Amino acid sequence: MRLPDHVLVRRVSLALGLLALGALLPVQLVHRRGPAAAALRHDTYRLRILTWNVGKIFLPFDSRAADSRASDDDLAHIAHVVHETAPDVVALQELRGREQLDRLLDLVGAGWVGSVPEQEVHDRRVAIIARAPARDGGSPAGLGPGGGLTFRSVVTSTGRSAAAVSLPVAGGARALVVSIHLDAFDRDRRRVQAEEIVDWANRQPEPEVFLCGDFNFDYDFLQGQAAEHPDLNLYRFMSRTFEDLGRAAGLTTILARRVDYIFARTSGVQAREVRVIPGKRRSLMDHEPVVGSFEIRRPTASPRR
């Protein structure tokens, strides 16, 4: 039986509409999947930081330790520990100055560069060294694509300085690692130095910031001694914006105290390990090195097709 013309026209129109919809559907799916796939892609970067006060115990009655700064005789040993632990960045405290840092850079070998604040007014210096980008335009293992390092320093109102290096990490972002040594004898000066360095660090553009070094207080020890000790309040102040990543790392000095820390303000760290490396003190050195290993993972957008 022959269908009426108006019914036939309606059925043909419906069939053509379904065919057109089927042709458009794959195009829409491809268009929608592009950005979703880009959002799932991540860059991962592994960062290893060594922090170490390389000075000696202060013994005014002993001529060998009347000067507690790093000894030239210990520089080869310090370089050996750097090679052994294979960090990307080393934060040092209690160097004598630029000349001693240059000797240490010669000992750790090619590929390392460093900085010591020139404006420091005290007789002991912080320093920071890092593996430099390769000359062929690439970068050594651990420093990520592109390489470039930039050094900065900040001088507090007490005259004590901090040294920092900025380096590239995952997803095109950068991390800032700062070497710090707070006053050993004056808690009021410690507070001023910490407040000014934290304020400076919080104004830096890097999303990942690590404050490393000798802070000259033991939070866990003081917590059991005096509930309102000024250094406890100093620790709480720092903990408002920075996390103490080495709470379980162990004691760091010959006097059974944990005064060496790695604090961080970070959003991309997915895995971490902070530990004290025992047995690295020699002669009259009174601190063990602390090493932190971090995995920084940041989402990146894939290029659109």
LOBA-410536 format. One record per residue (C-alpha): residue number from 1; x, y, z. Coordinates in nm, 3 decimals. Each point is the difference from the previous one (the first is absolute). Layout:
 seq       X       Y       Z
 NUM       X       Y       Z
...
//
This chain:
 seq       X       Y       Z
   1   0.000   0.000   0.000
   2   0.139   0.337  -0.098
   3   0.047   0.250   0.285
   4  -0.159   0.340  -0.033
   5   0.240   0.268  -0.127
   6  -0.008   0.205   0.324
   7   0.091  -0.306   0.211
   8   0.284  -0.092  -0.234
   9   0.143   0.353   0.015
  10  -0.012  -0.001   0.383
  11   0.186  -0.335   0.023
  12   0.270   0.105  -0.246
  13   0.055   0.326   0.198
  14   0.031  -0.196   0.324
  15   0.258  -0.238  -0.150
  16   0.209   0.289  -0.136
  17  -0.010   0.172   0.341
  18   0.124  -0.311   0.179
  19   0.286  -0.039  -0.250
  20   0.105   0.363   0.054
  21  -0.006  -0.039   0.378
  22   0.212  -0.314  -0.021
  23   0.258   0.183  -0.210
  24   0.025   0.292   0.246
  25   0.025  -0.212   0.317
  26   0.366  -0.116  -0.045
  27   0.103   0.363  -0.071
  28  -0.157   0.115   0.327
  29   0.163  -0.282   0.196
  30   0.345   0.082  -0.137
  31  -0.047   0.367   0.080
  32  -0.102  -0.070   0.359
  33   0.270  -0.258   0.073
  34   0.292   0.231  -0.086
  35   0.007   0.227   0.311
  36  -0.094  -0.287   0.232
  37   0.298  -0.204  -0.119
  38   0.230   0.303   0.047
  39  -0.111   0.044   0.360
  40   0.104  -0.356   0.085
  41   0.362   0.049  -0.107
  42   0.260   0.074   0.272
  43   0.370   0.082   0.019
  44   0.199  -0.155   0.285
  45   0.326   0.136   0.139
  46   0.221  -0.148   0.271
  47   0.189   0.243   0.223
  48   0.266  -0.097   0.253
  49   0.120   0.257   0.256
  50   0.292  -0.033   0.243
  51   0.028   0.247   0.290
  52   0.302  -0.001   0.229
  53   0.161   0.227   0.258
  54   0.363  -0.081  -0.073
  55   0.144   0.199   0.291
  56   0.151  -0.135   0.323
  57  -0.103  -0.006   0.361
  58   0.096   0.323   0.177
  59   0.253  -0.060   0.280
  60   0.162   0.331   0.102
  61   0.247  -0.178   0.229
  62   0.126  -0.227  -0.282
  63   0.209   0.166  -0.271
  64  -0.116  -0.261  -0.255
  65  -0.363   0.112   0.039
  66   0.028   0.363   0.099
  67  -0.105   0.074  -0.359
  68  -0.312  -0.206  -0.067
  69  -0.023   0.077  -0.371
  70   0.064  -0.265  -0.264
  71   0.361  -0.112  -0.026
  72   0.184  -0.007  -0.332
  73   0.115  -0.349   0.098
  74  -0.363  -0.118  -0.002
  75  -0.087   0.121  -0.351
  76   0.108  -0.322  -0.175
  77  -0.213  -0.201   0.243
  78  -0.300   0.228  -0.063
  79   0.045  -0.044  -0.376
  80   0.014  -0.378   0.047
  81  -0.333   0.003   0.189
  82  -0.154   0.211  -0.278
  83   0.111  -0.256  -0.260
  84  -0.119  -0.287   0.218
  85  -0.350   0.139   0.059
  86  -0.043   0.137  -0.356
  87  -0.224   0.301   0.077
  88  -0.121   0.257  -0.251
  89   0.041   0.289   0.248
  90   0.219   0.036   0.310
  91  -0.074   0.256   0.273
  92   0.308   0.068   0.215
  93   0.050   0.194   0.323
  94   0.311   0.134   0.176
  95   0.234   0.042  -0.292
  96   0.271   0.266   0.033
  97  -0.086   0.178  -0.324
  98   0.021   0.003  -0.378
  99   0.357  -0.130  -0.021
 100  -0.090  -0.311   0.197
 101  -0.311  -0.054  -0.214
 102   0.214   0.022  -0.316
 103   0.235  -0.266   0.138
 104  -0.296  -0.224   0.074
 105  -0.141   0.050  -0.352
 106   0.337  -0.106  -0.143
 107  -0.014  -0.315   0.212
 108  -0.356  -0.100  -0.093
 109   0.100   0.042  -0.362
 110  -0.136   0.134  -0.328
 111  -0.371   0.057  -0.030
 112  -0.045   0.162   0.341
 113  -0.049   0.371   0.066
 114  -0.070   0.184   0.323
 115  -0.058   0.324   0.180
 116   0.077   0.160   0.334
 117  -0.157   0.333   0.101
 118   0.256   0.274  -0.038
 119  -0.192   0.237   0.231
 120   0.030  -0.223   0.307
 121   0.152   0.192   0.292
 122   0.076  -0.300   0.221
 123   0.316  -0.209  -0.020
 124  -0.182  -0.321  -0.095
 125  -0.201  -0.040  -0.317
 126  -0.280  -0.203  -0.144
 127   0.047  -0.128  -0.354
 128  -0.194  -0.195  -0.258
 129   0.131  -0.212  -0.286
 130  -0.186  -0.179  -0.279
 131   0.072  -0.200  -0.310
 132   0.020   0.235  -0.295
 133  -0.160  -0.042  -0.345
 134   0.210  -0.185  -0.258
 135   0.178   0.223  -0.253
 136  -0.158  -0.174  -0.300
 137  -0.341   0.144   0.091
 138  -0.118  -0.303   0.189
 139   0.008  -0.047   0.374
 140   0.147  -0.257   0.238
 141  -0.213  -0.273   0.151
 142  -0.243   0.139   0.254
 143  -0.009   0.361  -0.118
 144  -0.281  -0.049  -0.249
 145  -0.033   0.132  -0.354
 146   0.150   0.339  -0.071
 147   0.227   0.006   0.300
 148   0.054   0.365   0.099
 149   0.095   0.088   0.357
 150  -0.029   0.343   0.157
 151   0.148   0.100   0.337
 152  -0.145   0.250   0.247
 153   0.072   0.114   0.353
 154  -0.180   0.190   0.274
 155   0.163   0.199   0.281
 156  -0.197   0.033   0.324
 157  -0.001   0.311   0.216
 158   0.242  -0.179   0.237
 159   0.257  -0.025  -0.281
 160  -0.035  -0.378  -0.030
 161  -0.072  -0.126  -0.354
 162  -0.165  -0.293  -0.175
 163   0.106  -0.140  -0.339
 164  -0.242  -0.145  -0.255
 165  -0.008  -0.170  -0.338
 166  -0.296  -0.018  -0.238
 167  -0.019  -0.302  -0.229
 168  -0.253  -0.143  -0.248
 169  -0.239  -0.276   0.103
 170  -0.296  -0.183  -0.152
 171  -0.253   0.165  -0.225
 172   0.214   0.305  -0.070
 173  -0.011   0.114   0.365
 174   0.304   0.076   0.217
 175   0.109  -0.082   0.354
 176   0.194   0.223   0.239
 177   0.243  -0.159   0.247
 178   0.129   0.229   0.278
 179   0.299  -0.057   0.231
 180  -0.055   0.148   0.348
 181   0.199   0.029   0.322
 182  -0.180   0.172   0.288
 183   0.182   0.158   0.293
 184   0.133  -0.256   0.248
 185   0.007   0.218   0.312
 186  -0.280   0.257  -0.018
 187  -0.361  -0.120  -0.025
 188  -0.130   0.348  -0.082
 189   0.236   0.021  -0.296
 190  -0.110  -0.348  -0.109
 191  -0.360   0.117  -0.005
 192   0.079   0.312  -0.202
 193   0.212  -0.194  -0.251
 194  -0.264  -0.272  -0.044
 195  -0.287   0.248  -0.040
 196   0.184   0.205  -0.262
 197   0.119  -0.304  -0.198
 198  -0.347  -0.160   0.005
 199  -0.156   0.328  -0.112
 200   0.254   0.025  -0.284
 201  -0.052  -0.365  -0.102
 202  -0.378   0.036  -0.006
 203   0.036   0.288  -0.247
 204   0.208  -0.202  -0.247
 205  -0.176  -0.121  -0.318
 206   0.096  -0.368   0.026
 207  -0.290  -0.232   0.098
 208   0.240  -0.240   0.176
 209   0.222   0.152   0.273
 210   0.234  -0.193   0.232
 211   0.160   0.166   0.305
 212   0.299  -0.210   0.107
 213   0.269   0.033   0.261
 214   0.095   0.045   0.364
 215  -0.282   0.176   0.186
 216   0.169  -0.037   0.340
 217  -0.301  -0.124   0.195
 218  -0.135  -0.348   0.073
 219  -0.379   0.012  -0.010
 220  -0.056  -0.352   0.136
 221   0.242   0.051   0.290
 222  -0.143   0.340   0.094
 223  -0.356  -0.129  -0.018
 224   0.074  -0.224   0.297
 225   0.173   0.275   0.196
 226  -0.196   0.326  -0.023
 227  -0.343   0.045  -0.152
 228   0.055   0.365  -0.094
 229   0.367   0.011  -0.094
 230   0.061   0.271  -0.266
 231   0.149  -0.255  -0.239
 232  -0.319  -0.207   0.020
 233  -0.191   0.306  -0.112
 234   0.257   0.051  -0.276
 235  -0.058  -0.356  -0.124
 236  -0.378   0.053   0.007
 237   0.044   0.323  -0.195
 238   0.196  -0.182  -0.272
 239  -0.250  -0.286  -0.006
 240  -0.282   0.234  -0.100
 241   0.124   0.011  -0.359
 242   0.278  -0.264  -0.008
 243  -0.010  -0.370   0.080
 244   0.276  -0.169   0.201
 245   0.082  -0.290  -0.233
 246   0.255  -0.167   0.231
 247  -0.197  -0.053   0.321
 248   0.099  -0.368   0.005
 249   0.351   0.045  -0.143
 250   0.187  -0.033   0.331
 251   0.254   0.197   0.201
 252   0.249   0.209  -0.195
 253   0.272   0.112   0.243
 254   0.264  -0.144   0.228
 255  -0.201   0.139   0.295
 256  -0.302  -0.222  -0.087
 257  -0.213   0.284  -0.132
 258  -0.195   0.051  -0.321
 259   0.085   0.352  -0.108
 260   0.038  -0.060  -0.376
 261  -0.324   0.016  -0.197
 262  -0.154  -0.008  -0.345
 263  -0.317   0.211  -0.001
 264  -0.206   0.023  -0.317
 265  -0.286   0.195  -0.152
 266  -0.098  -0.229  -0.282
 267  -0.305  -0.113  -0.192
 268   0.153  -0.253  -0.237
 269   0.194  -0.238   0.226
 270  -0.156  -0.346  -0.026
 271   0.270  -0.206   0.172
 272   0.268   0.089   0.251
 273   0.275  -0.148   0.212
 274   0.211   0.206   0.244
 275   0.272  -0.169   0.203
 276   0.315   0.071   0.195
 277   0.314  -0.163  -0.142
 278   0.197  -0.129   0.300
 279   0.376  -0.034   0.025
 280   0.094   0.292  -0.224
 281   0.148   0.224   0.270
 282   0.379   0.009   0.013
 283   0.249   0.157   0.238
 284  -0.198   0.258   0.204
 285  -0.299   0.043  -0.235
 286  -0.319   0.002   0.208
 287  -0.282  -0.046  -0.257
 288  -0.103  -0.293  -0.217
 289  -0.134   0.073  -0.351
 290  -0.373  -0.022  -0.072
 291  -0.119  -0.114  -0.343
 292  -0.349   0.035  -0.145
 293  -0.129  -0.178  -0.310
 294  -0.319   0.137  -0.157
 295  -0.219  -0.083  -0.297
 296  -0.173   0.307  -0.142
 297  -0.290  -0.078  -0.232
 298  -0.184   0.275  -0.185
 299  -0.272  -0.018  -0.268
 300   0.088   0.144  -0.339
 301  -0.218   0.069  -0.301
 302   0.073  -0.208  -0.312
 303   0.016   0.187  -0.332
 304  -0.334  -0.005  -0.180
 305  -0.019  -0.192  -0.323
//
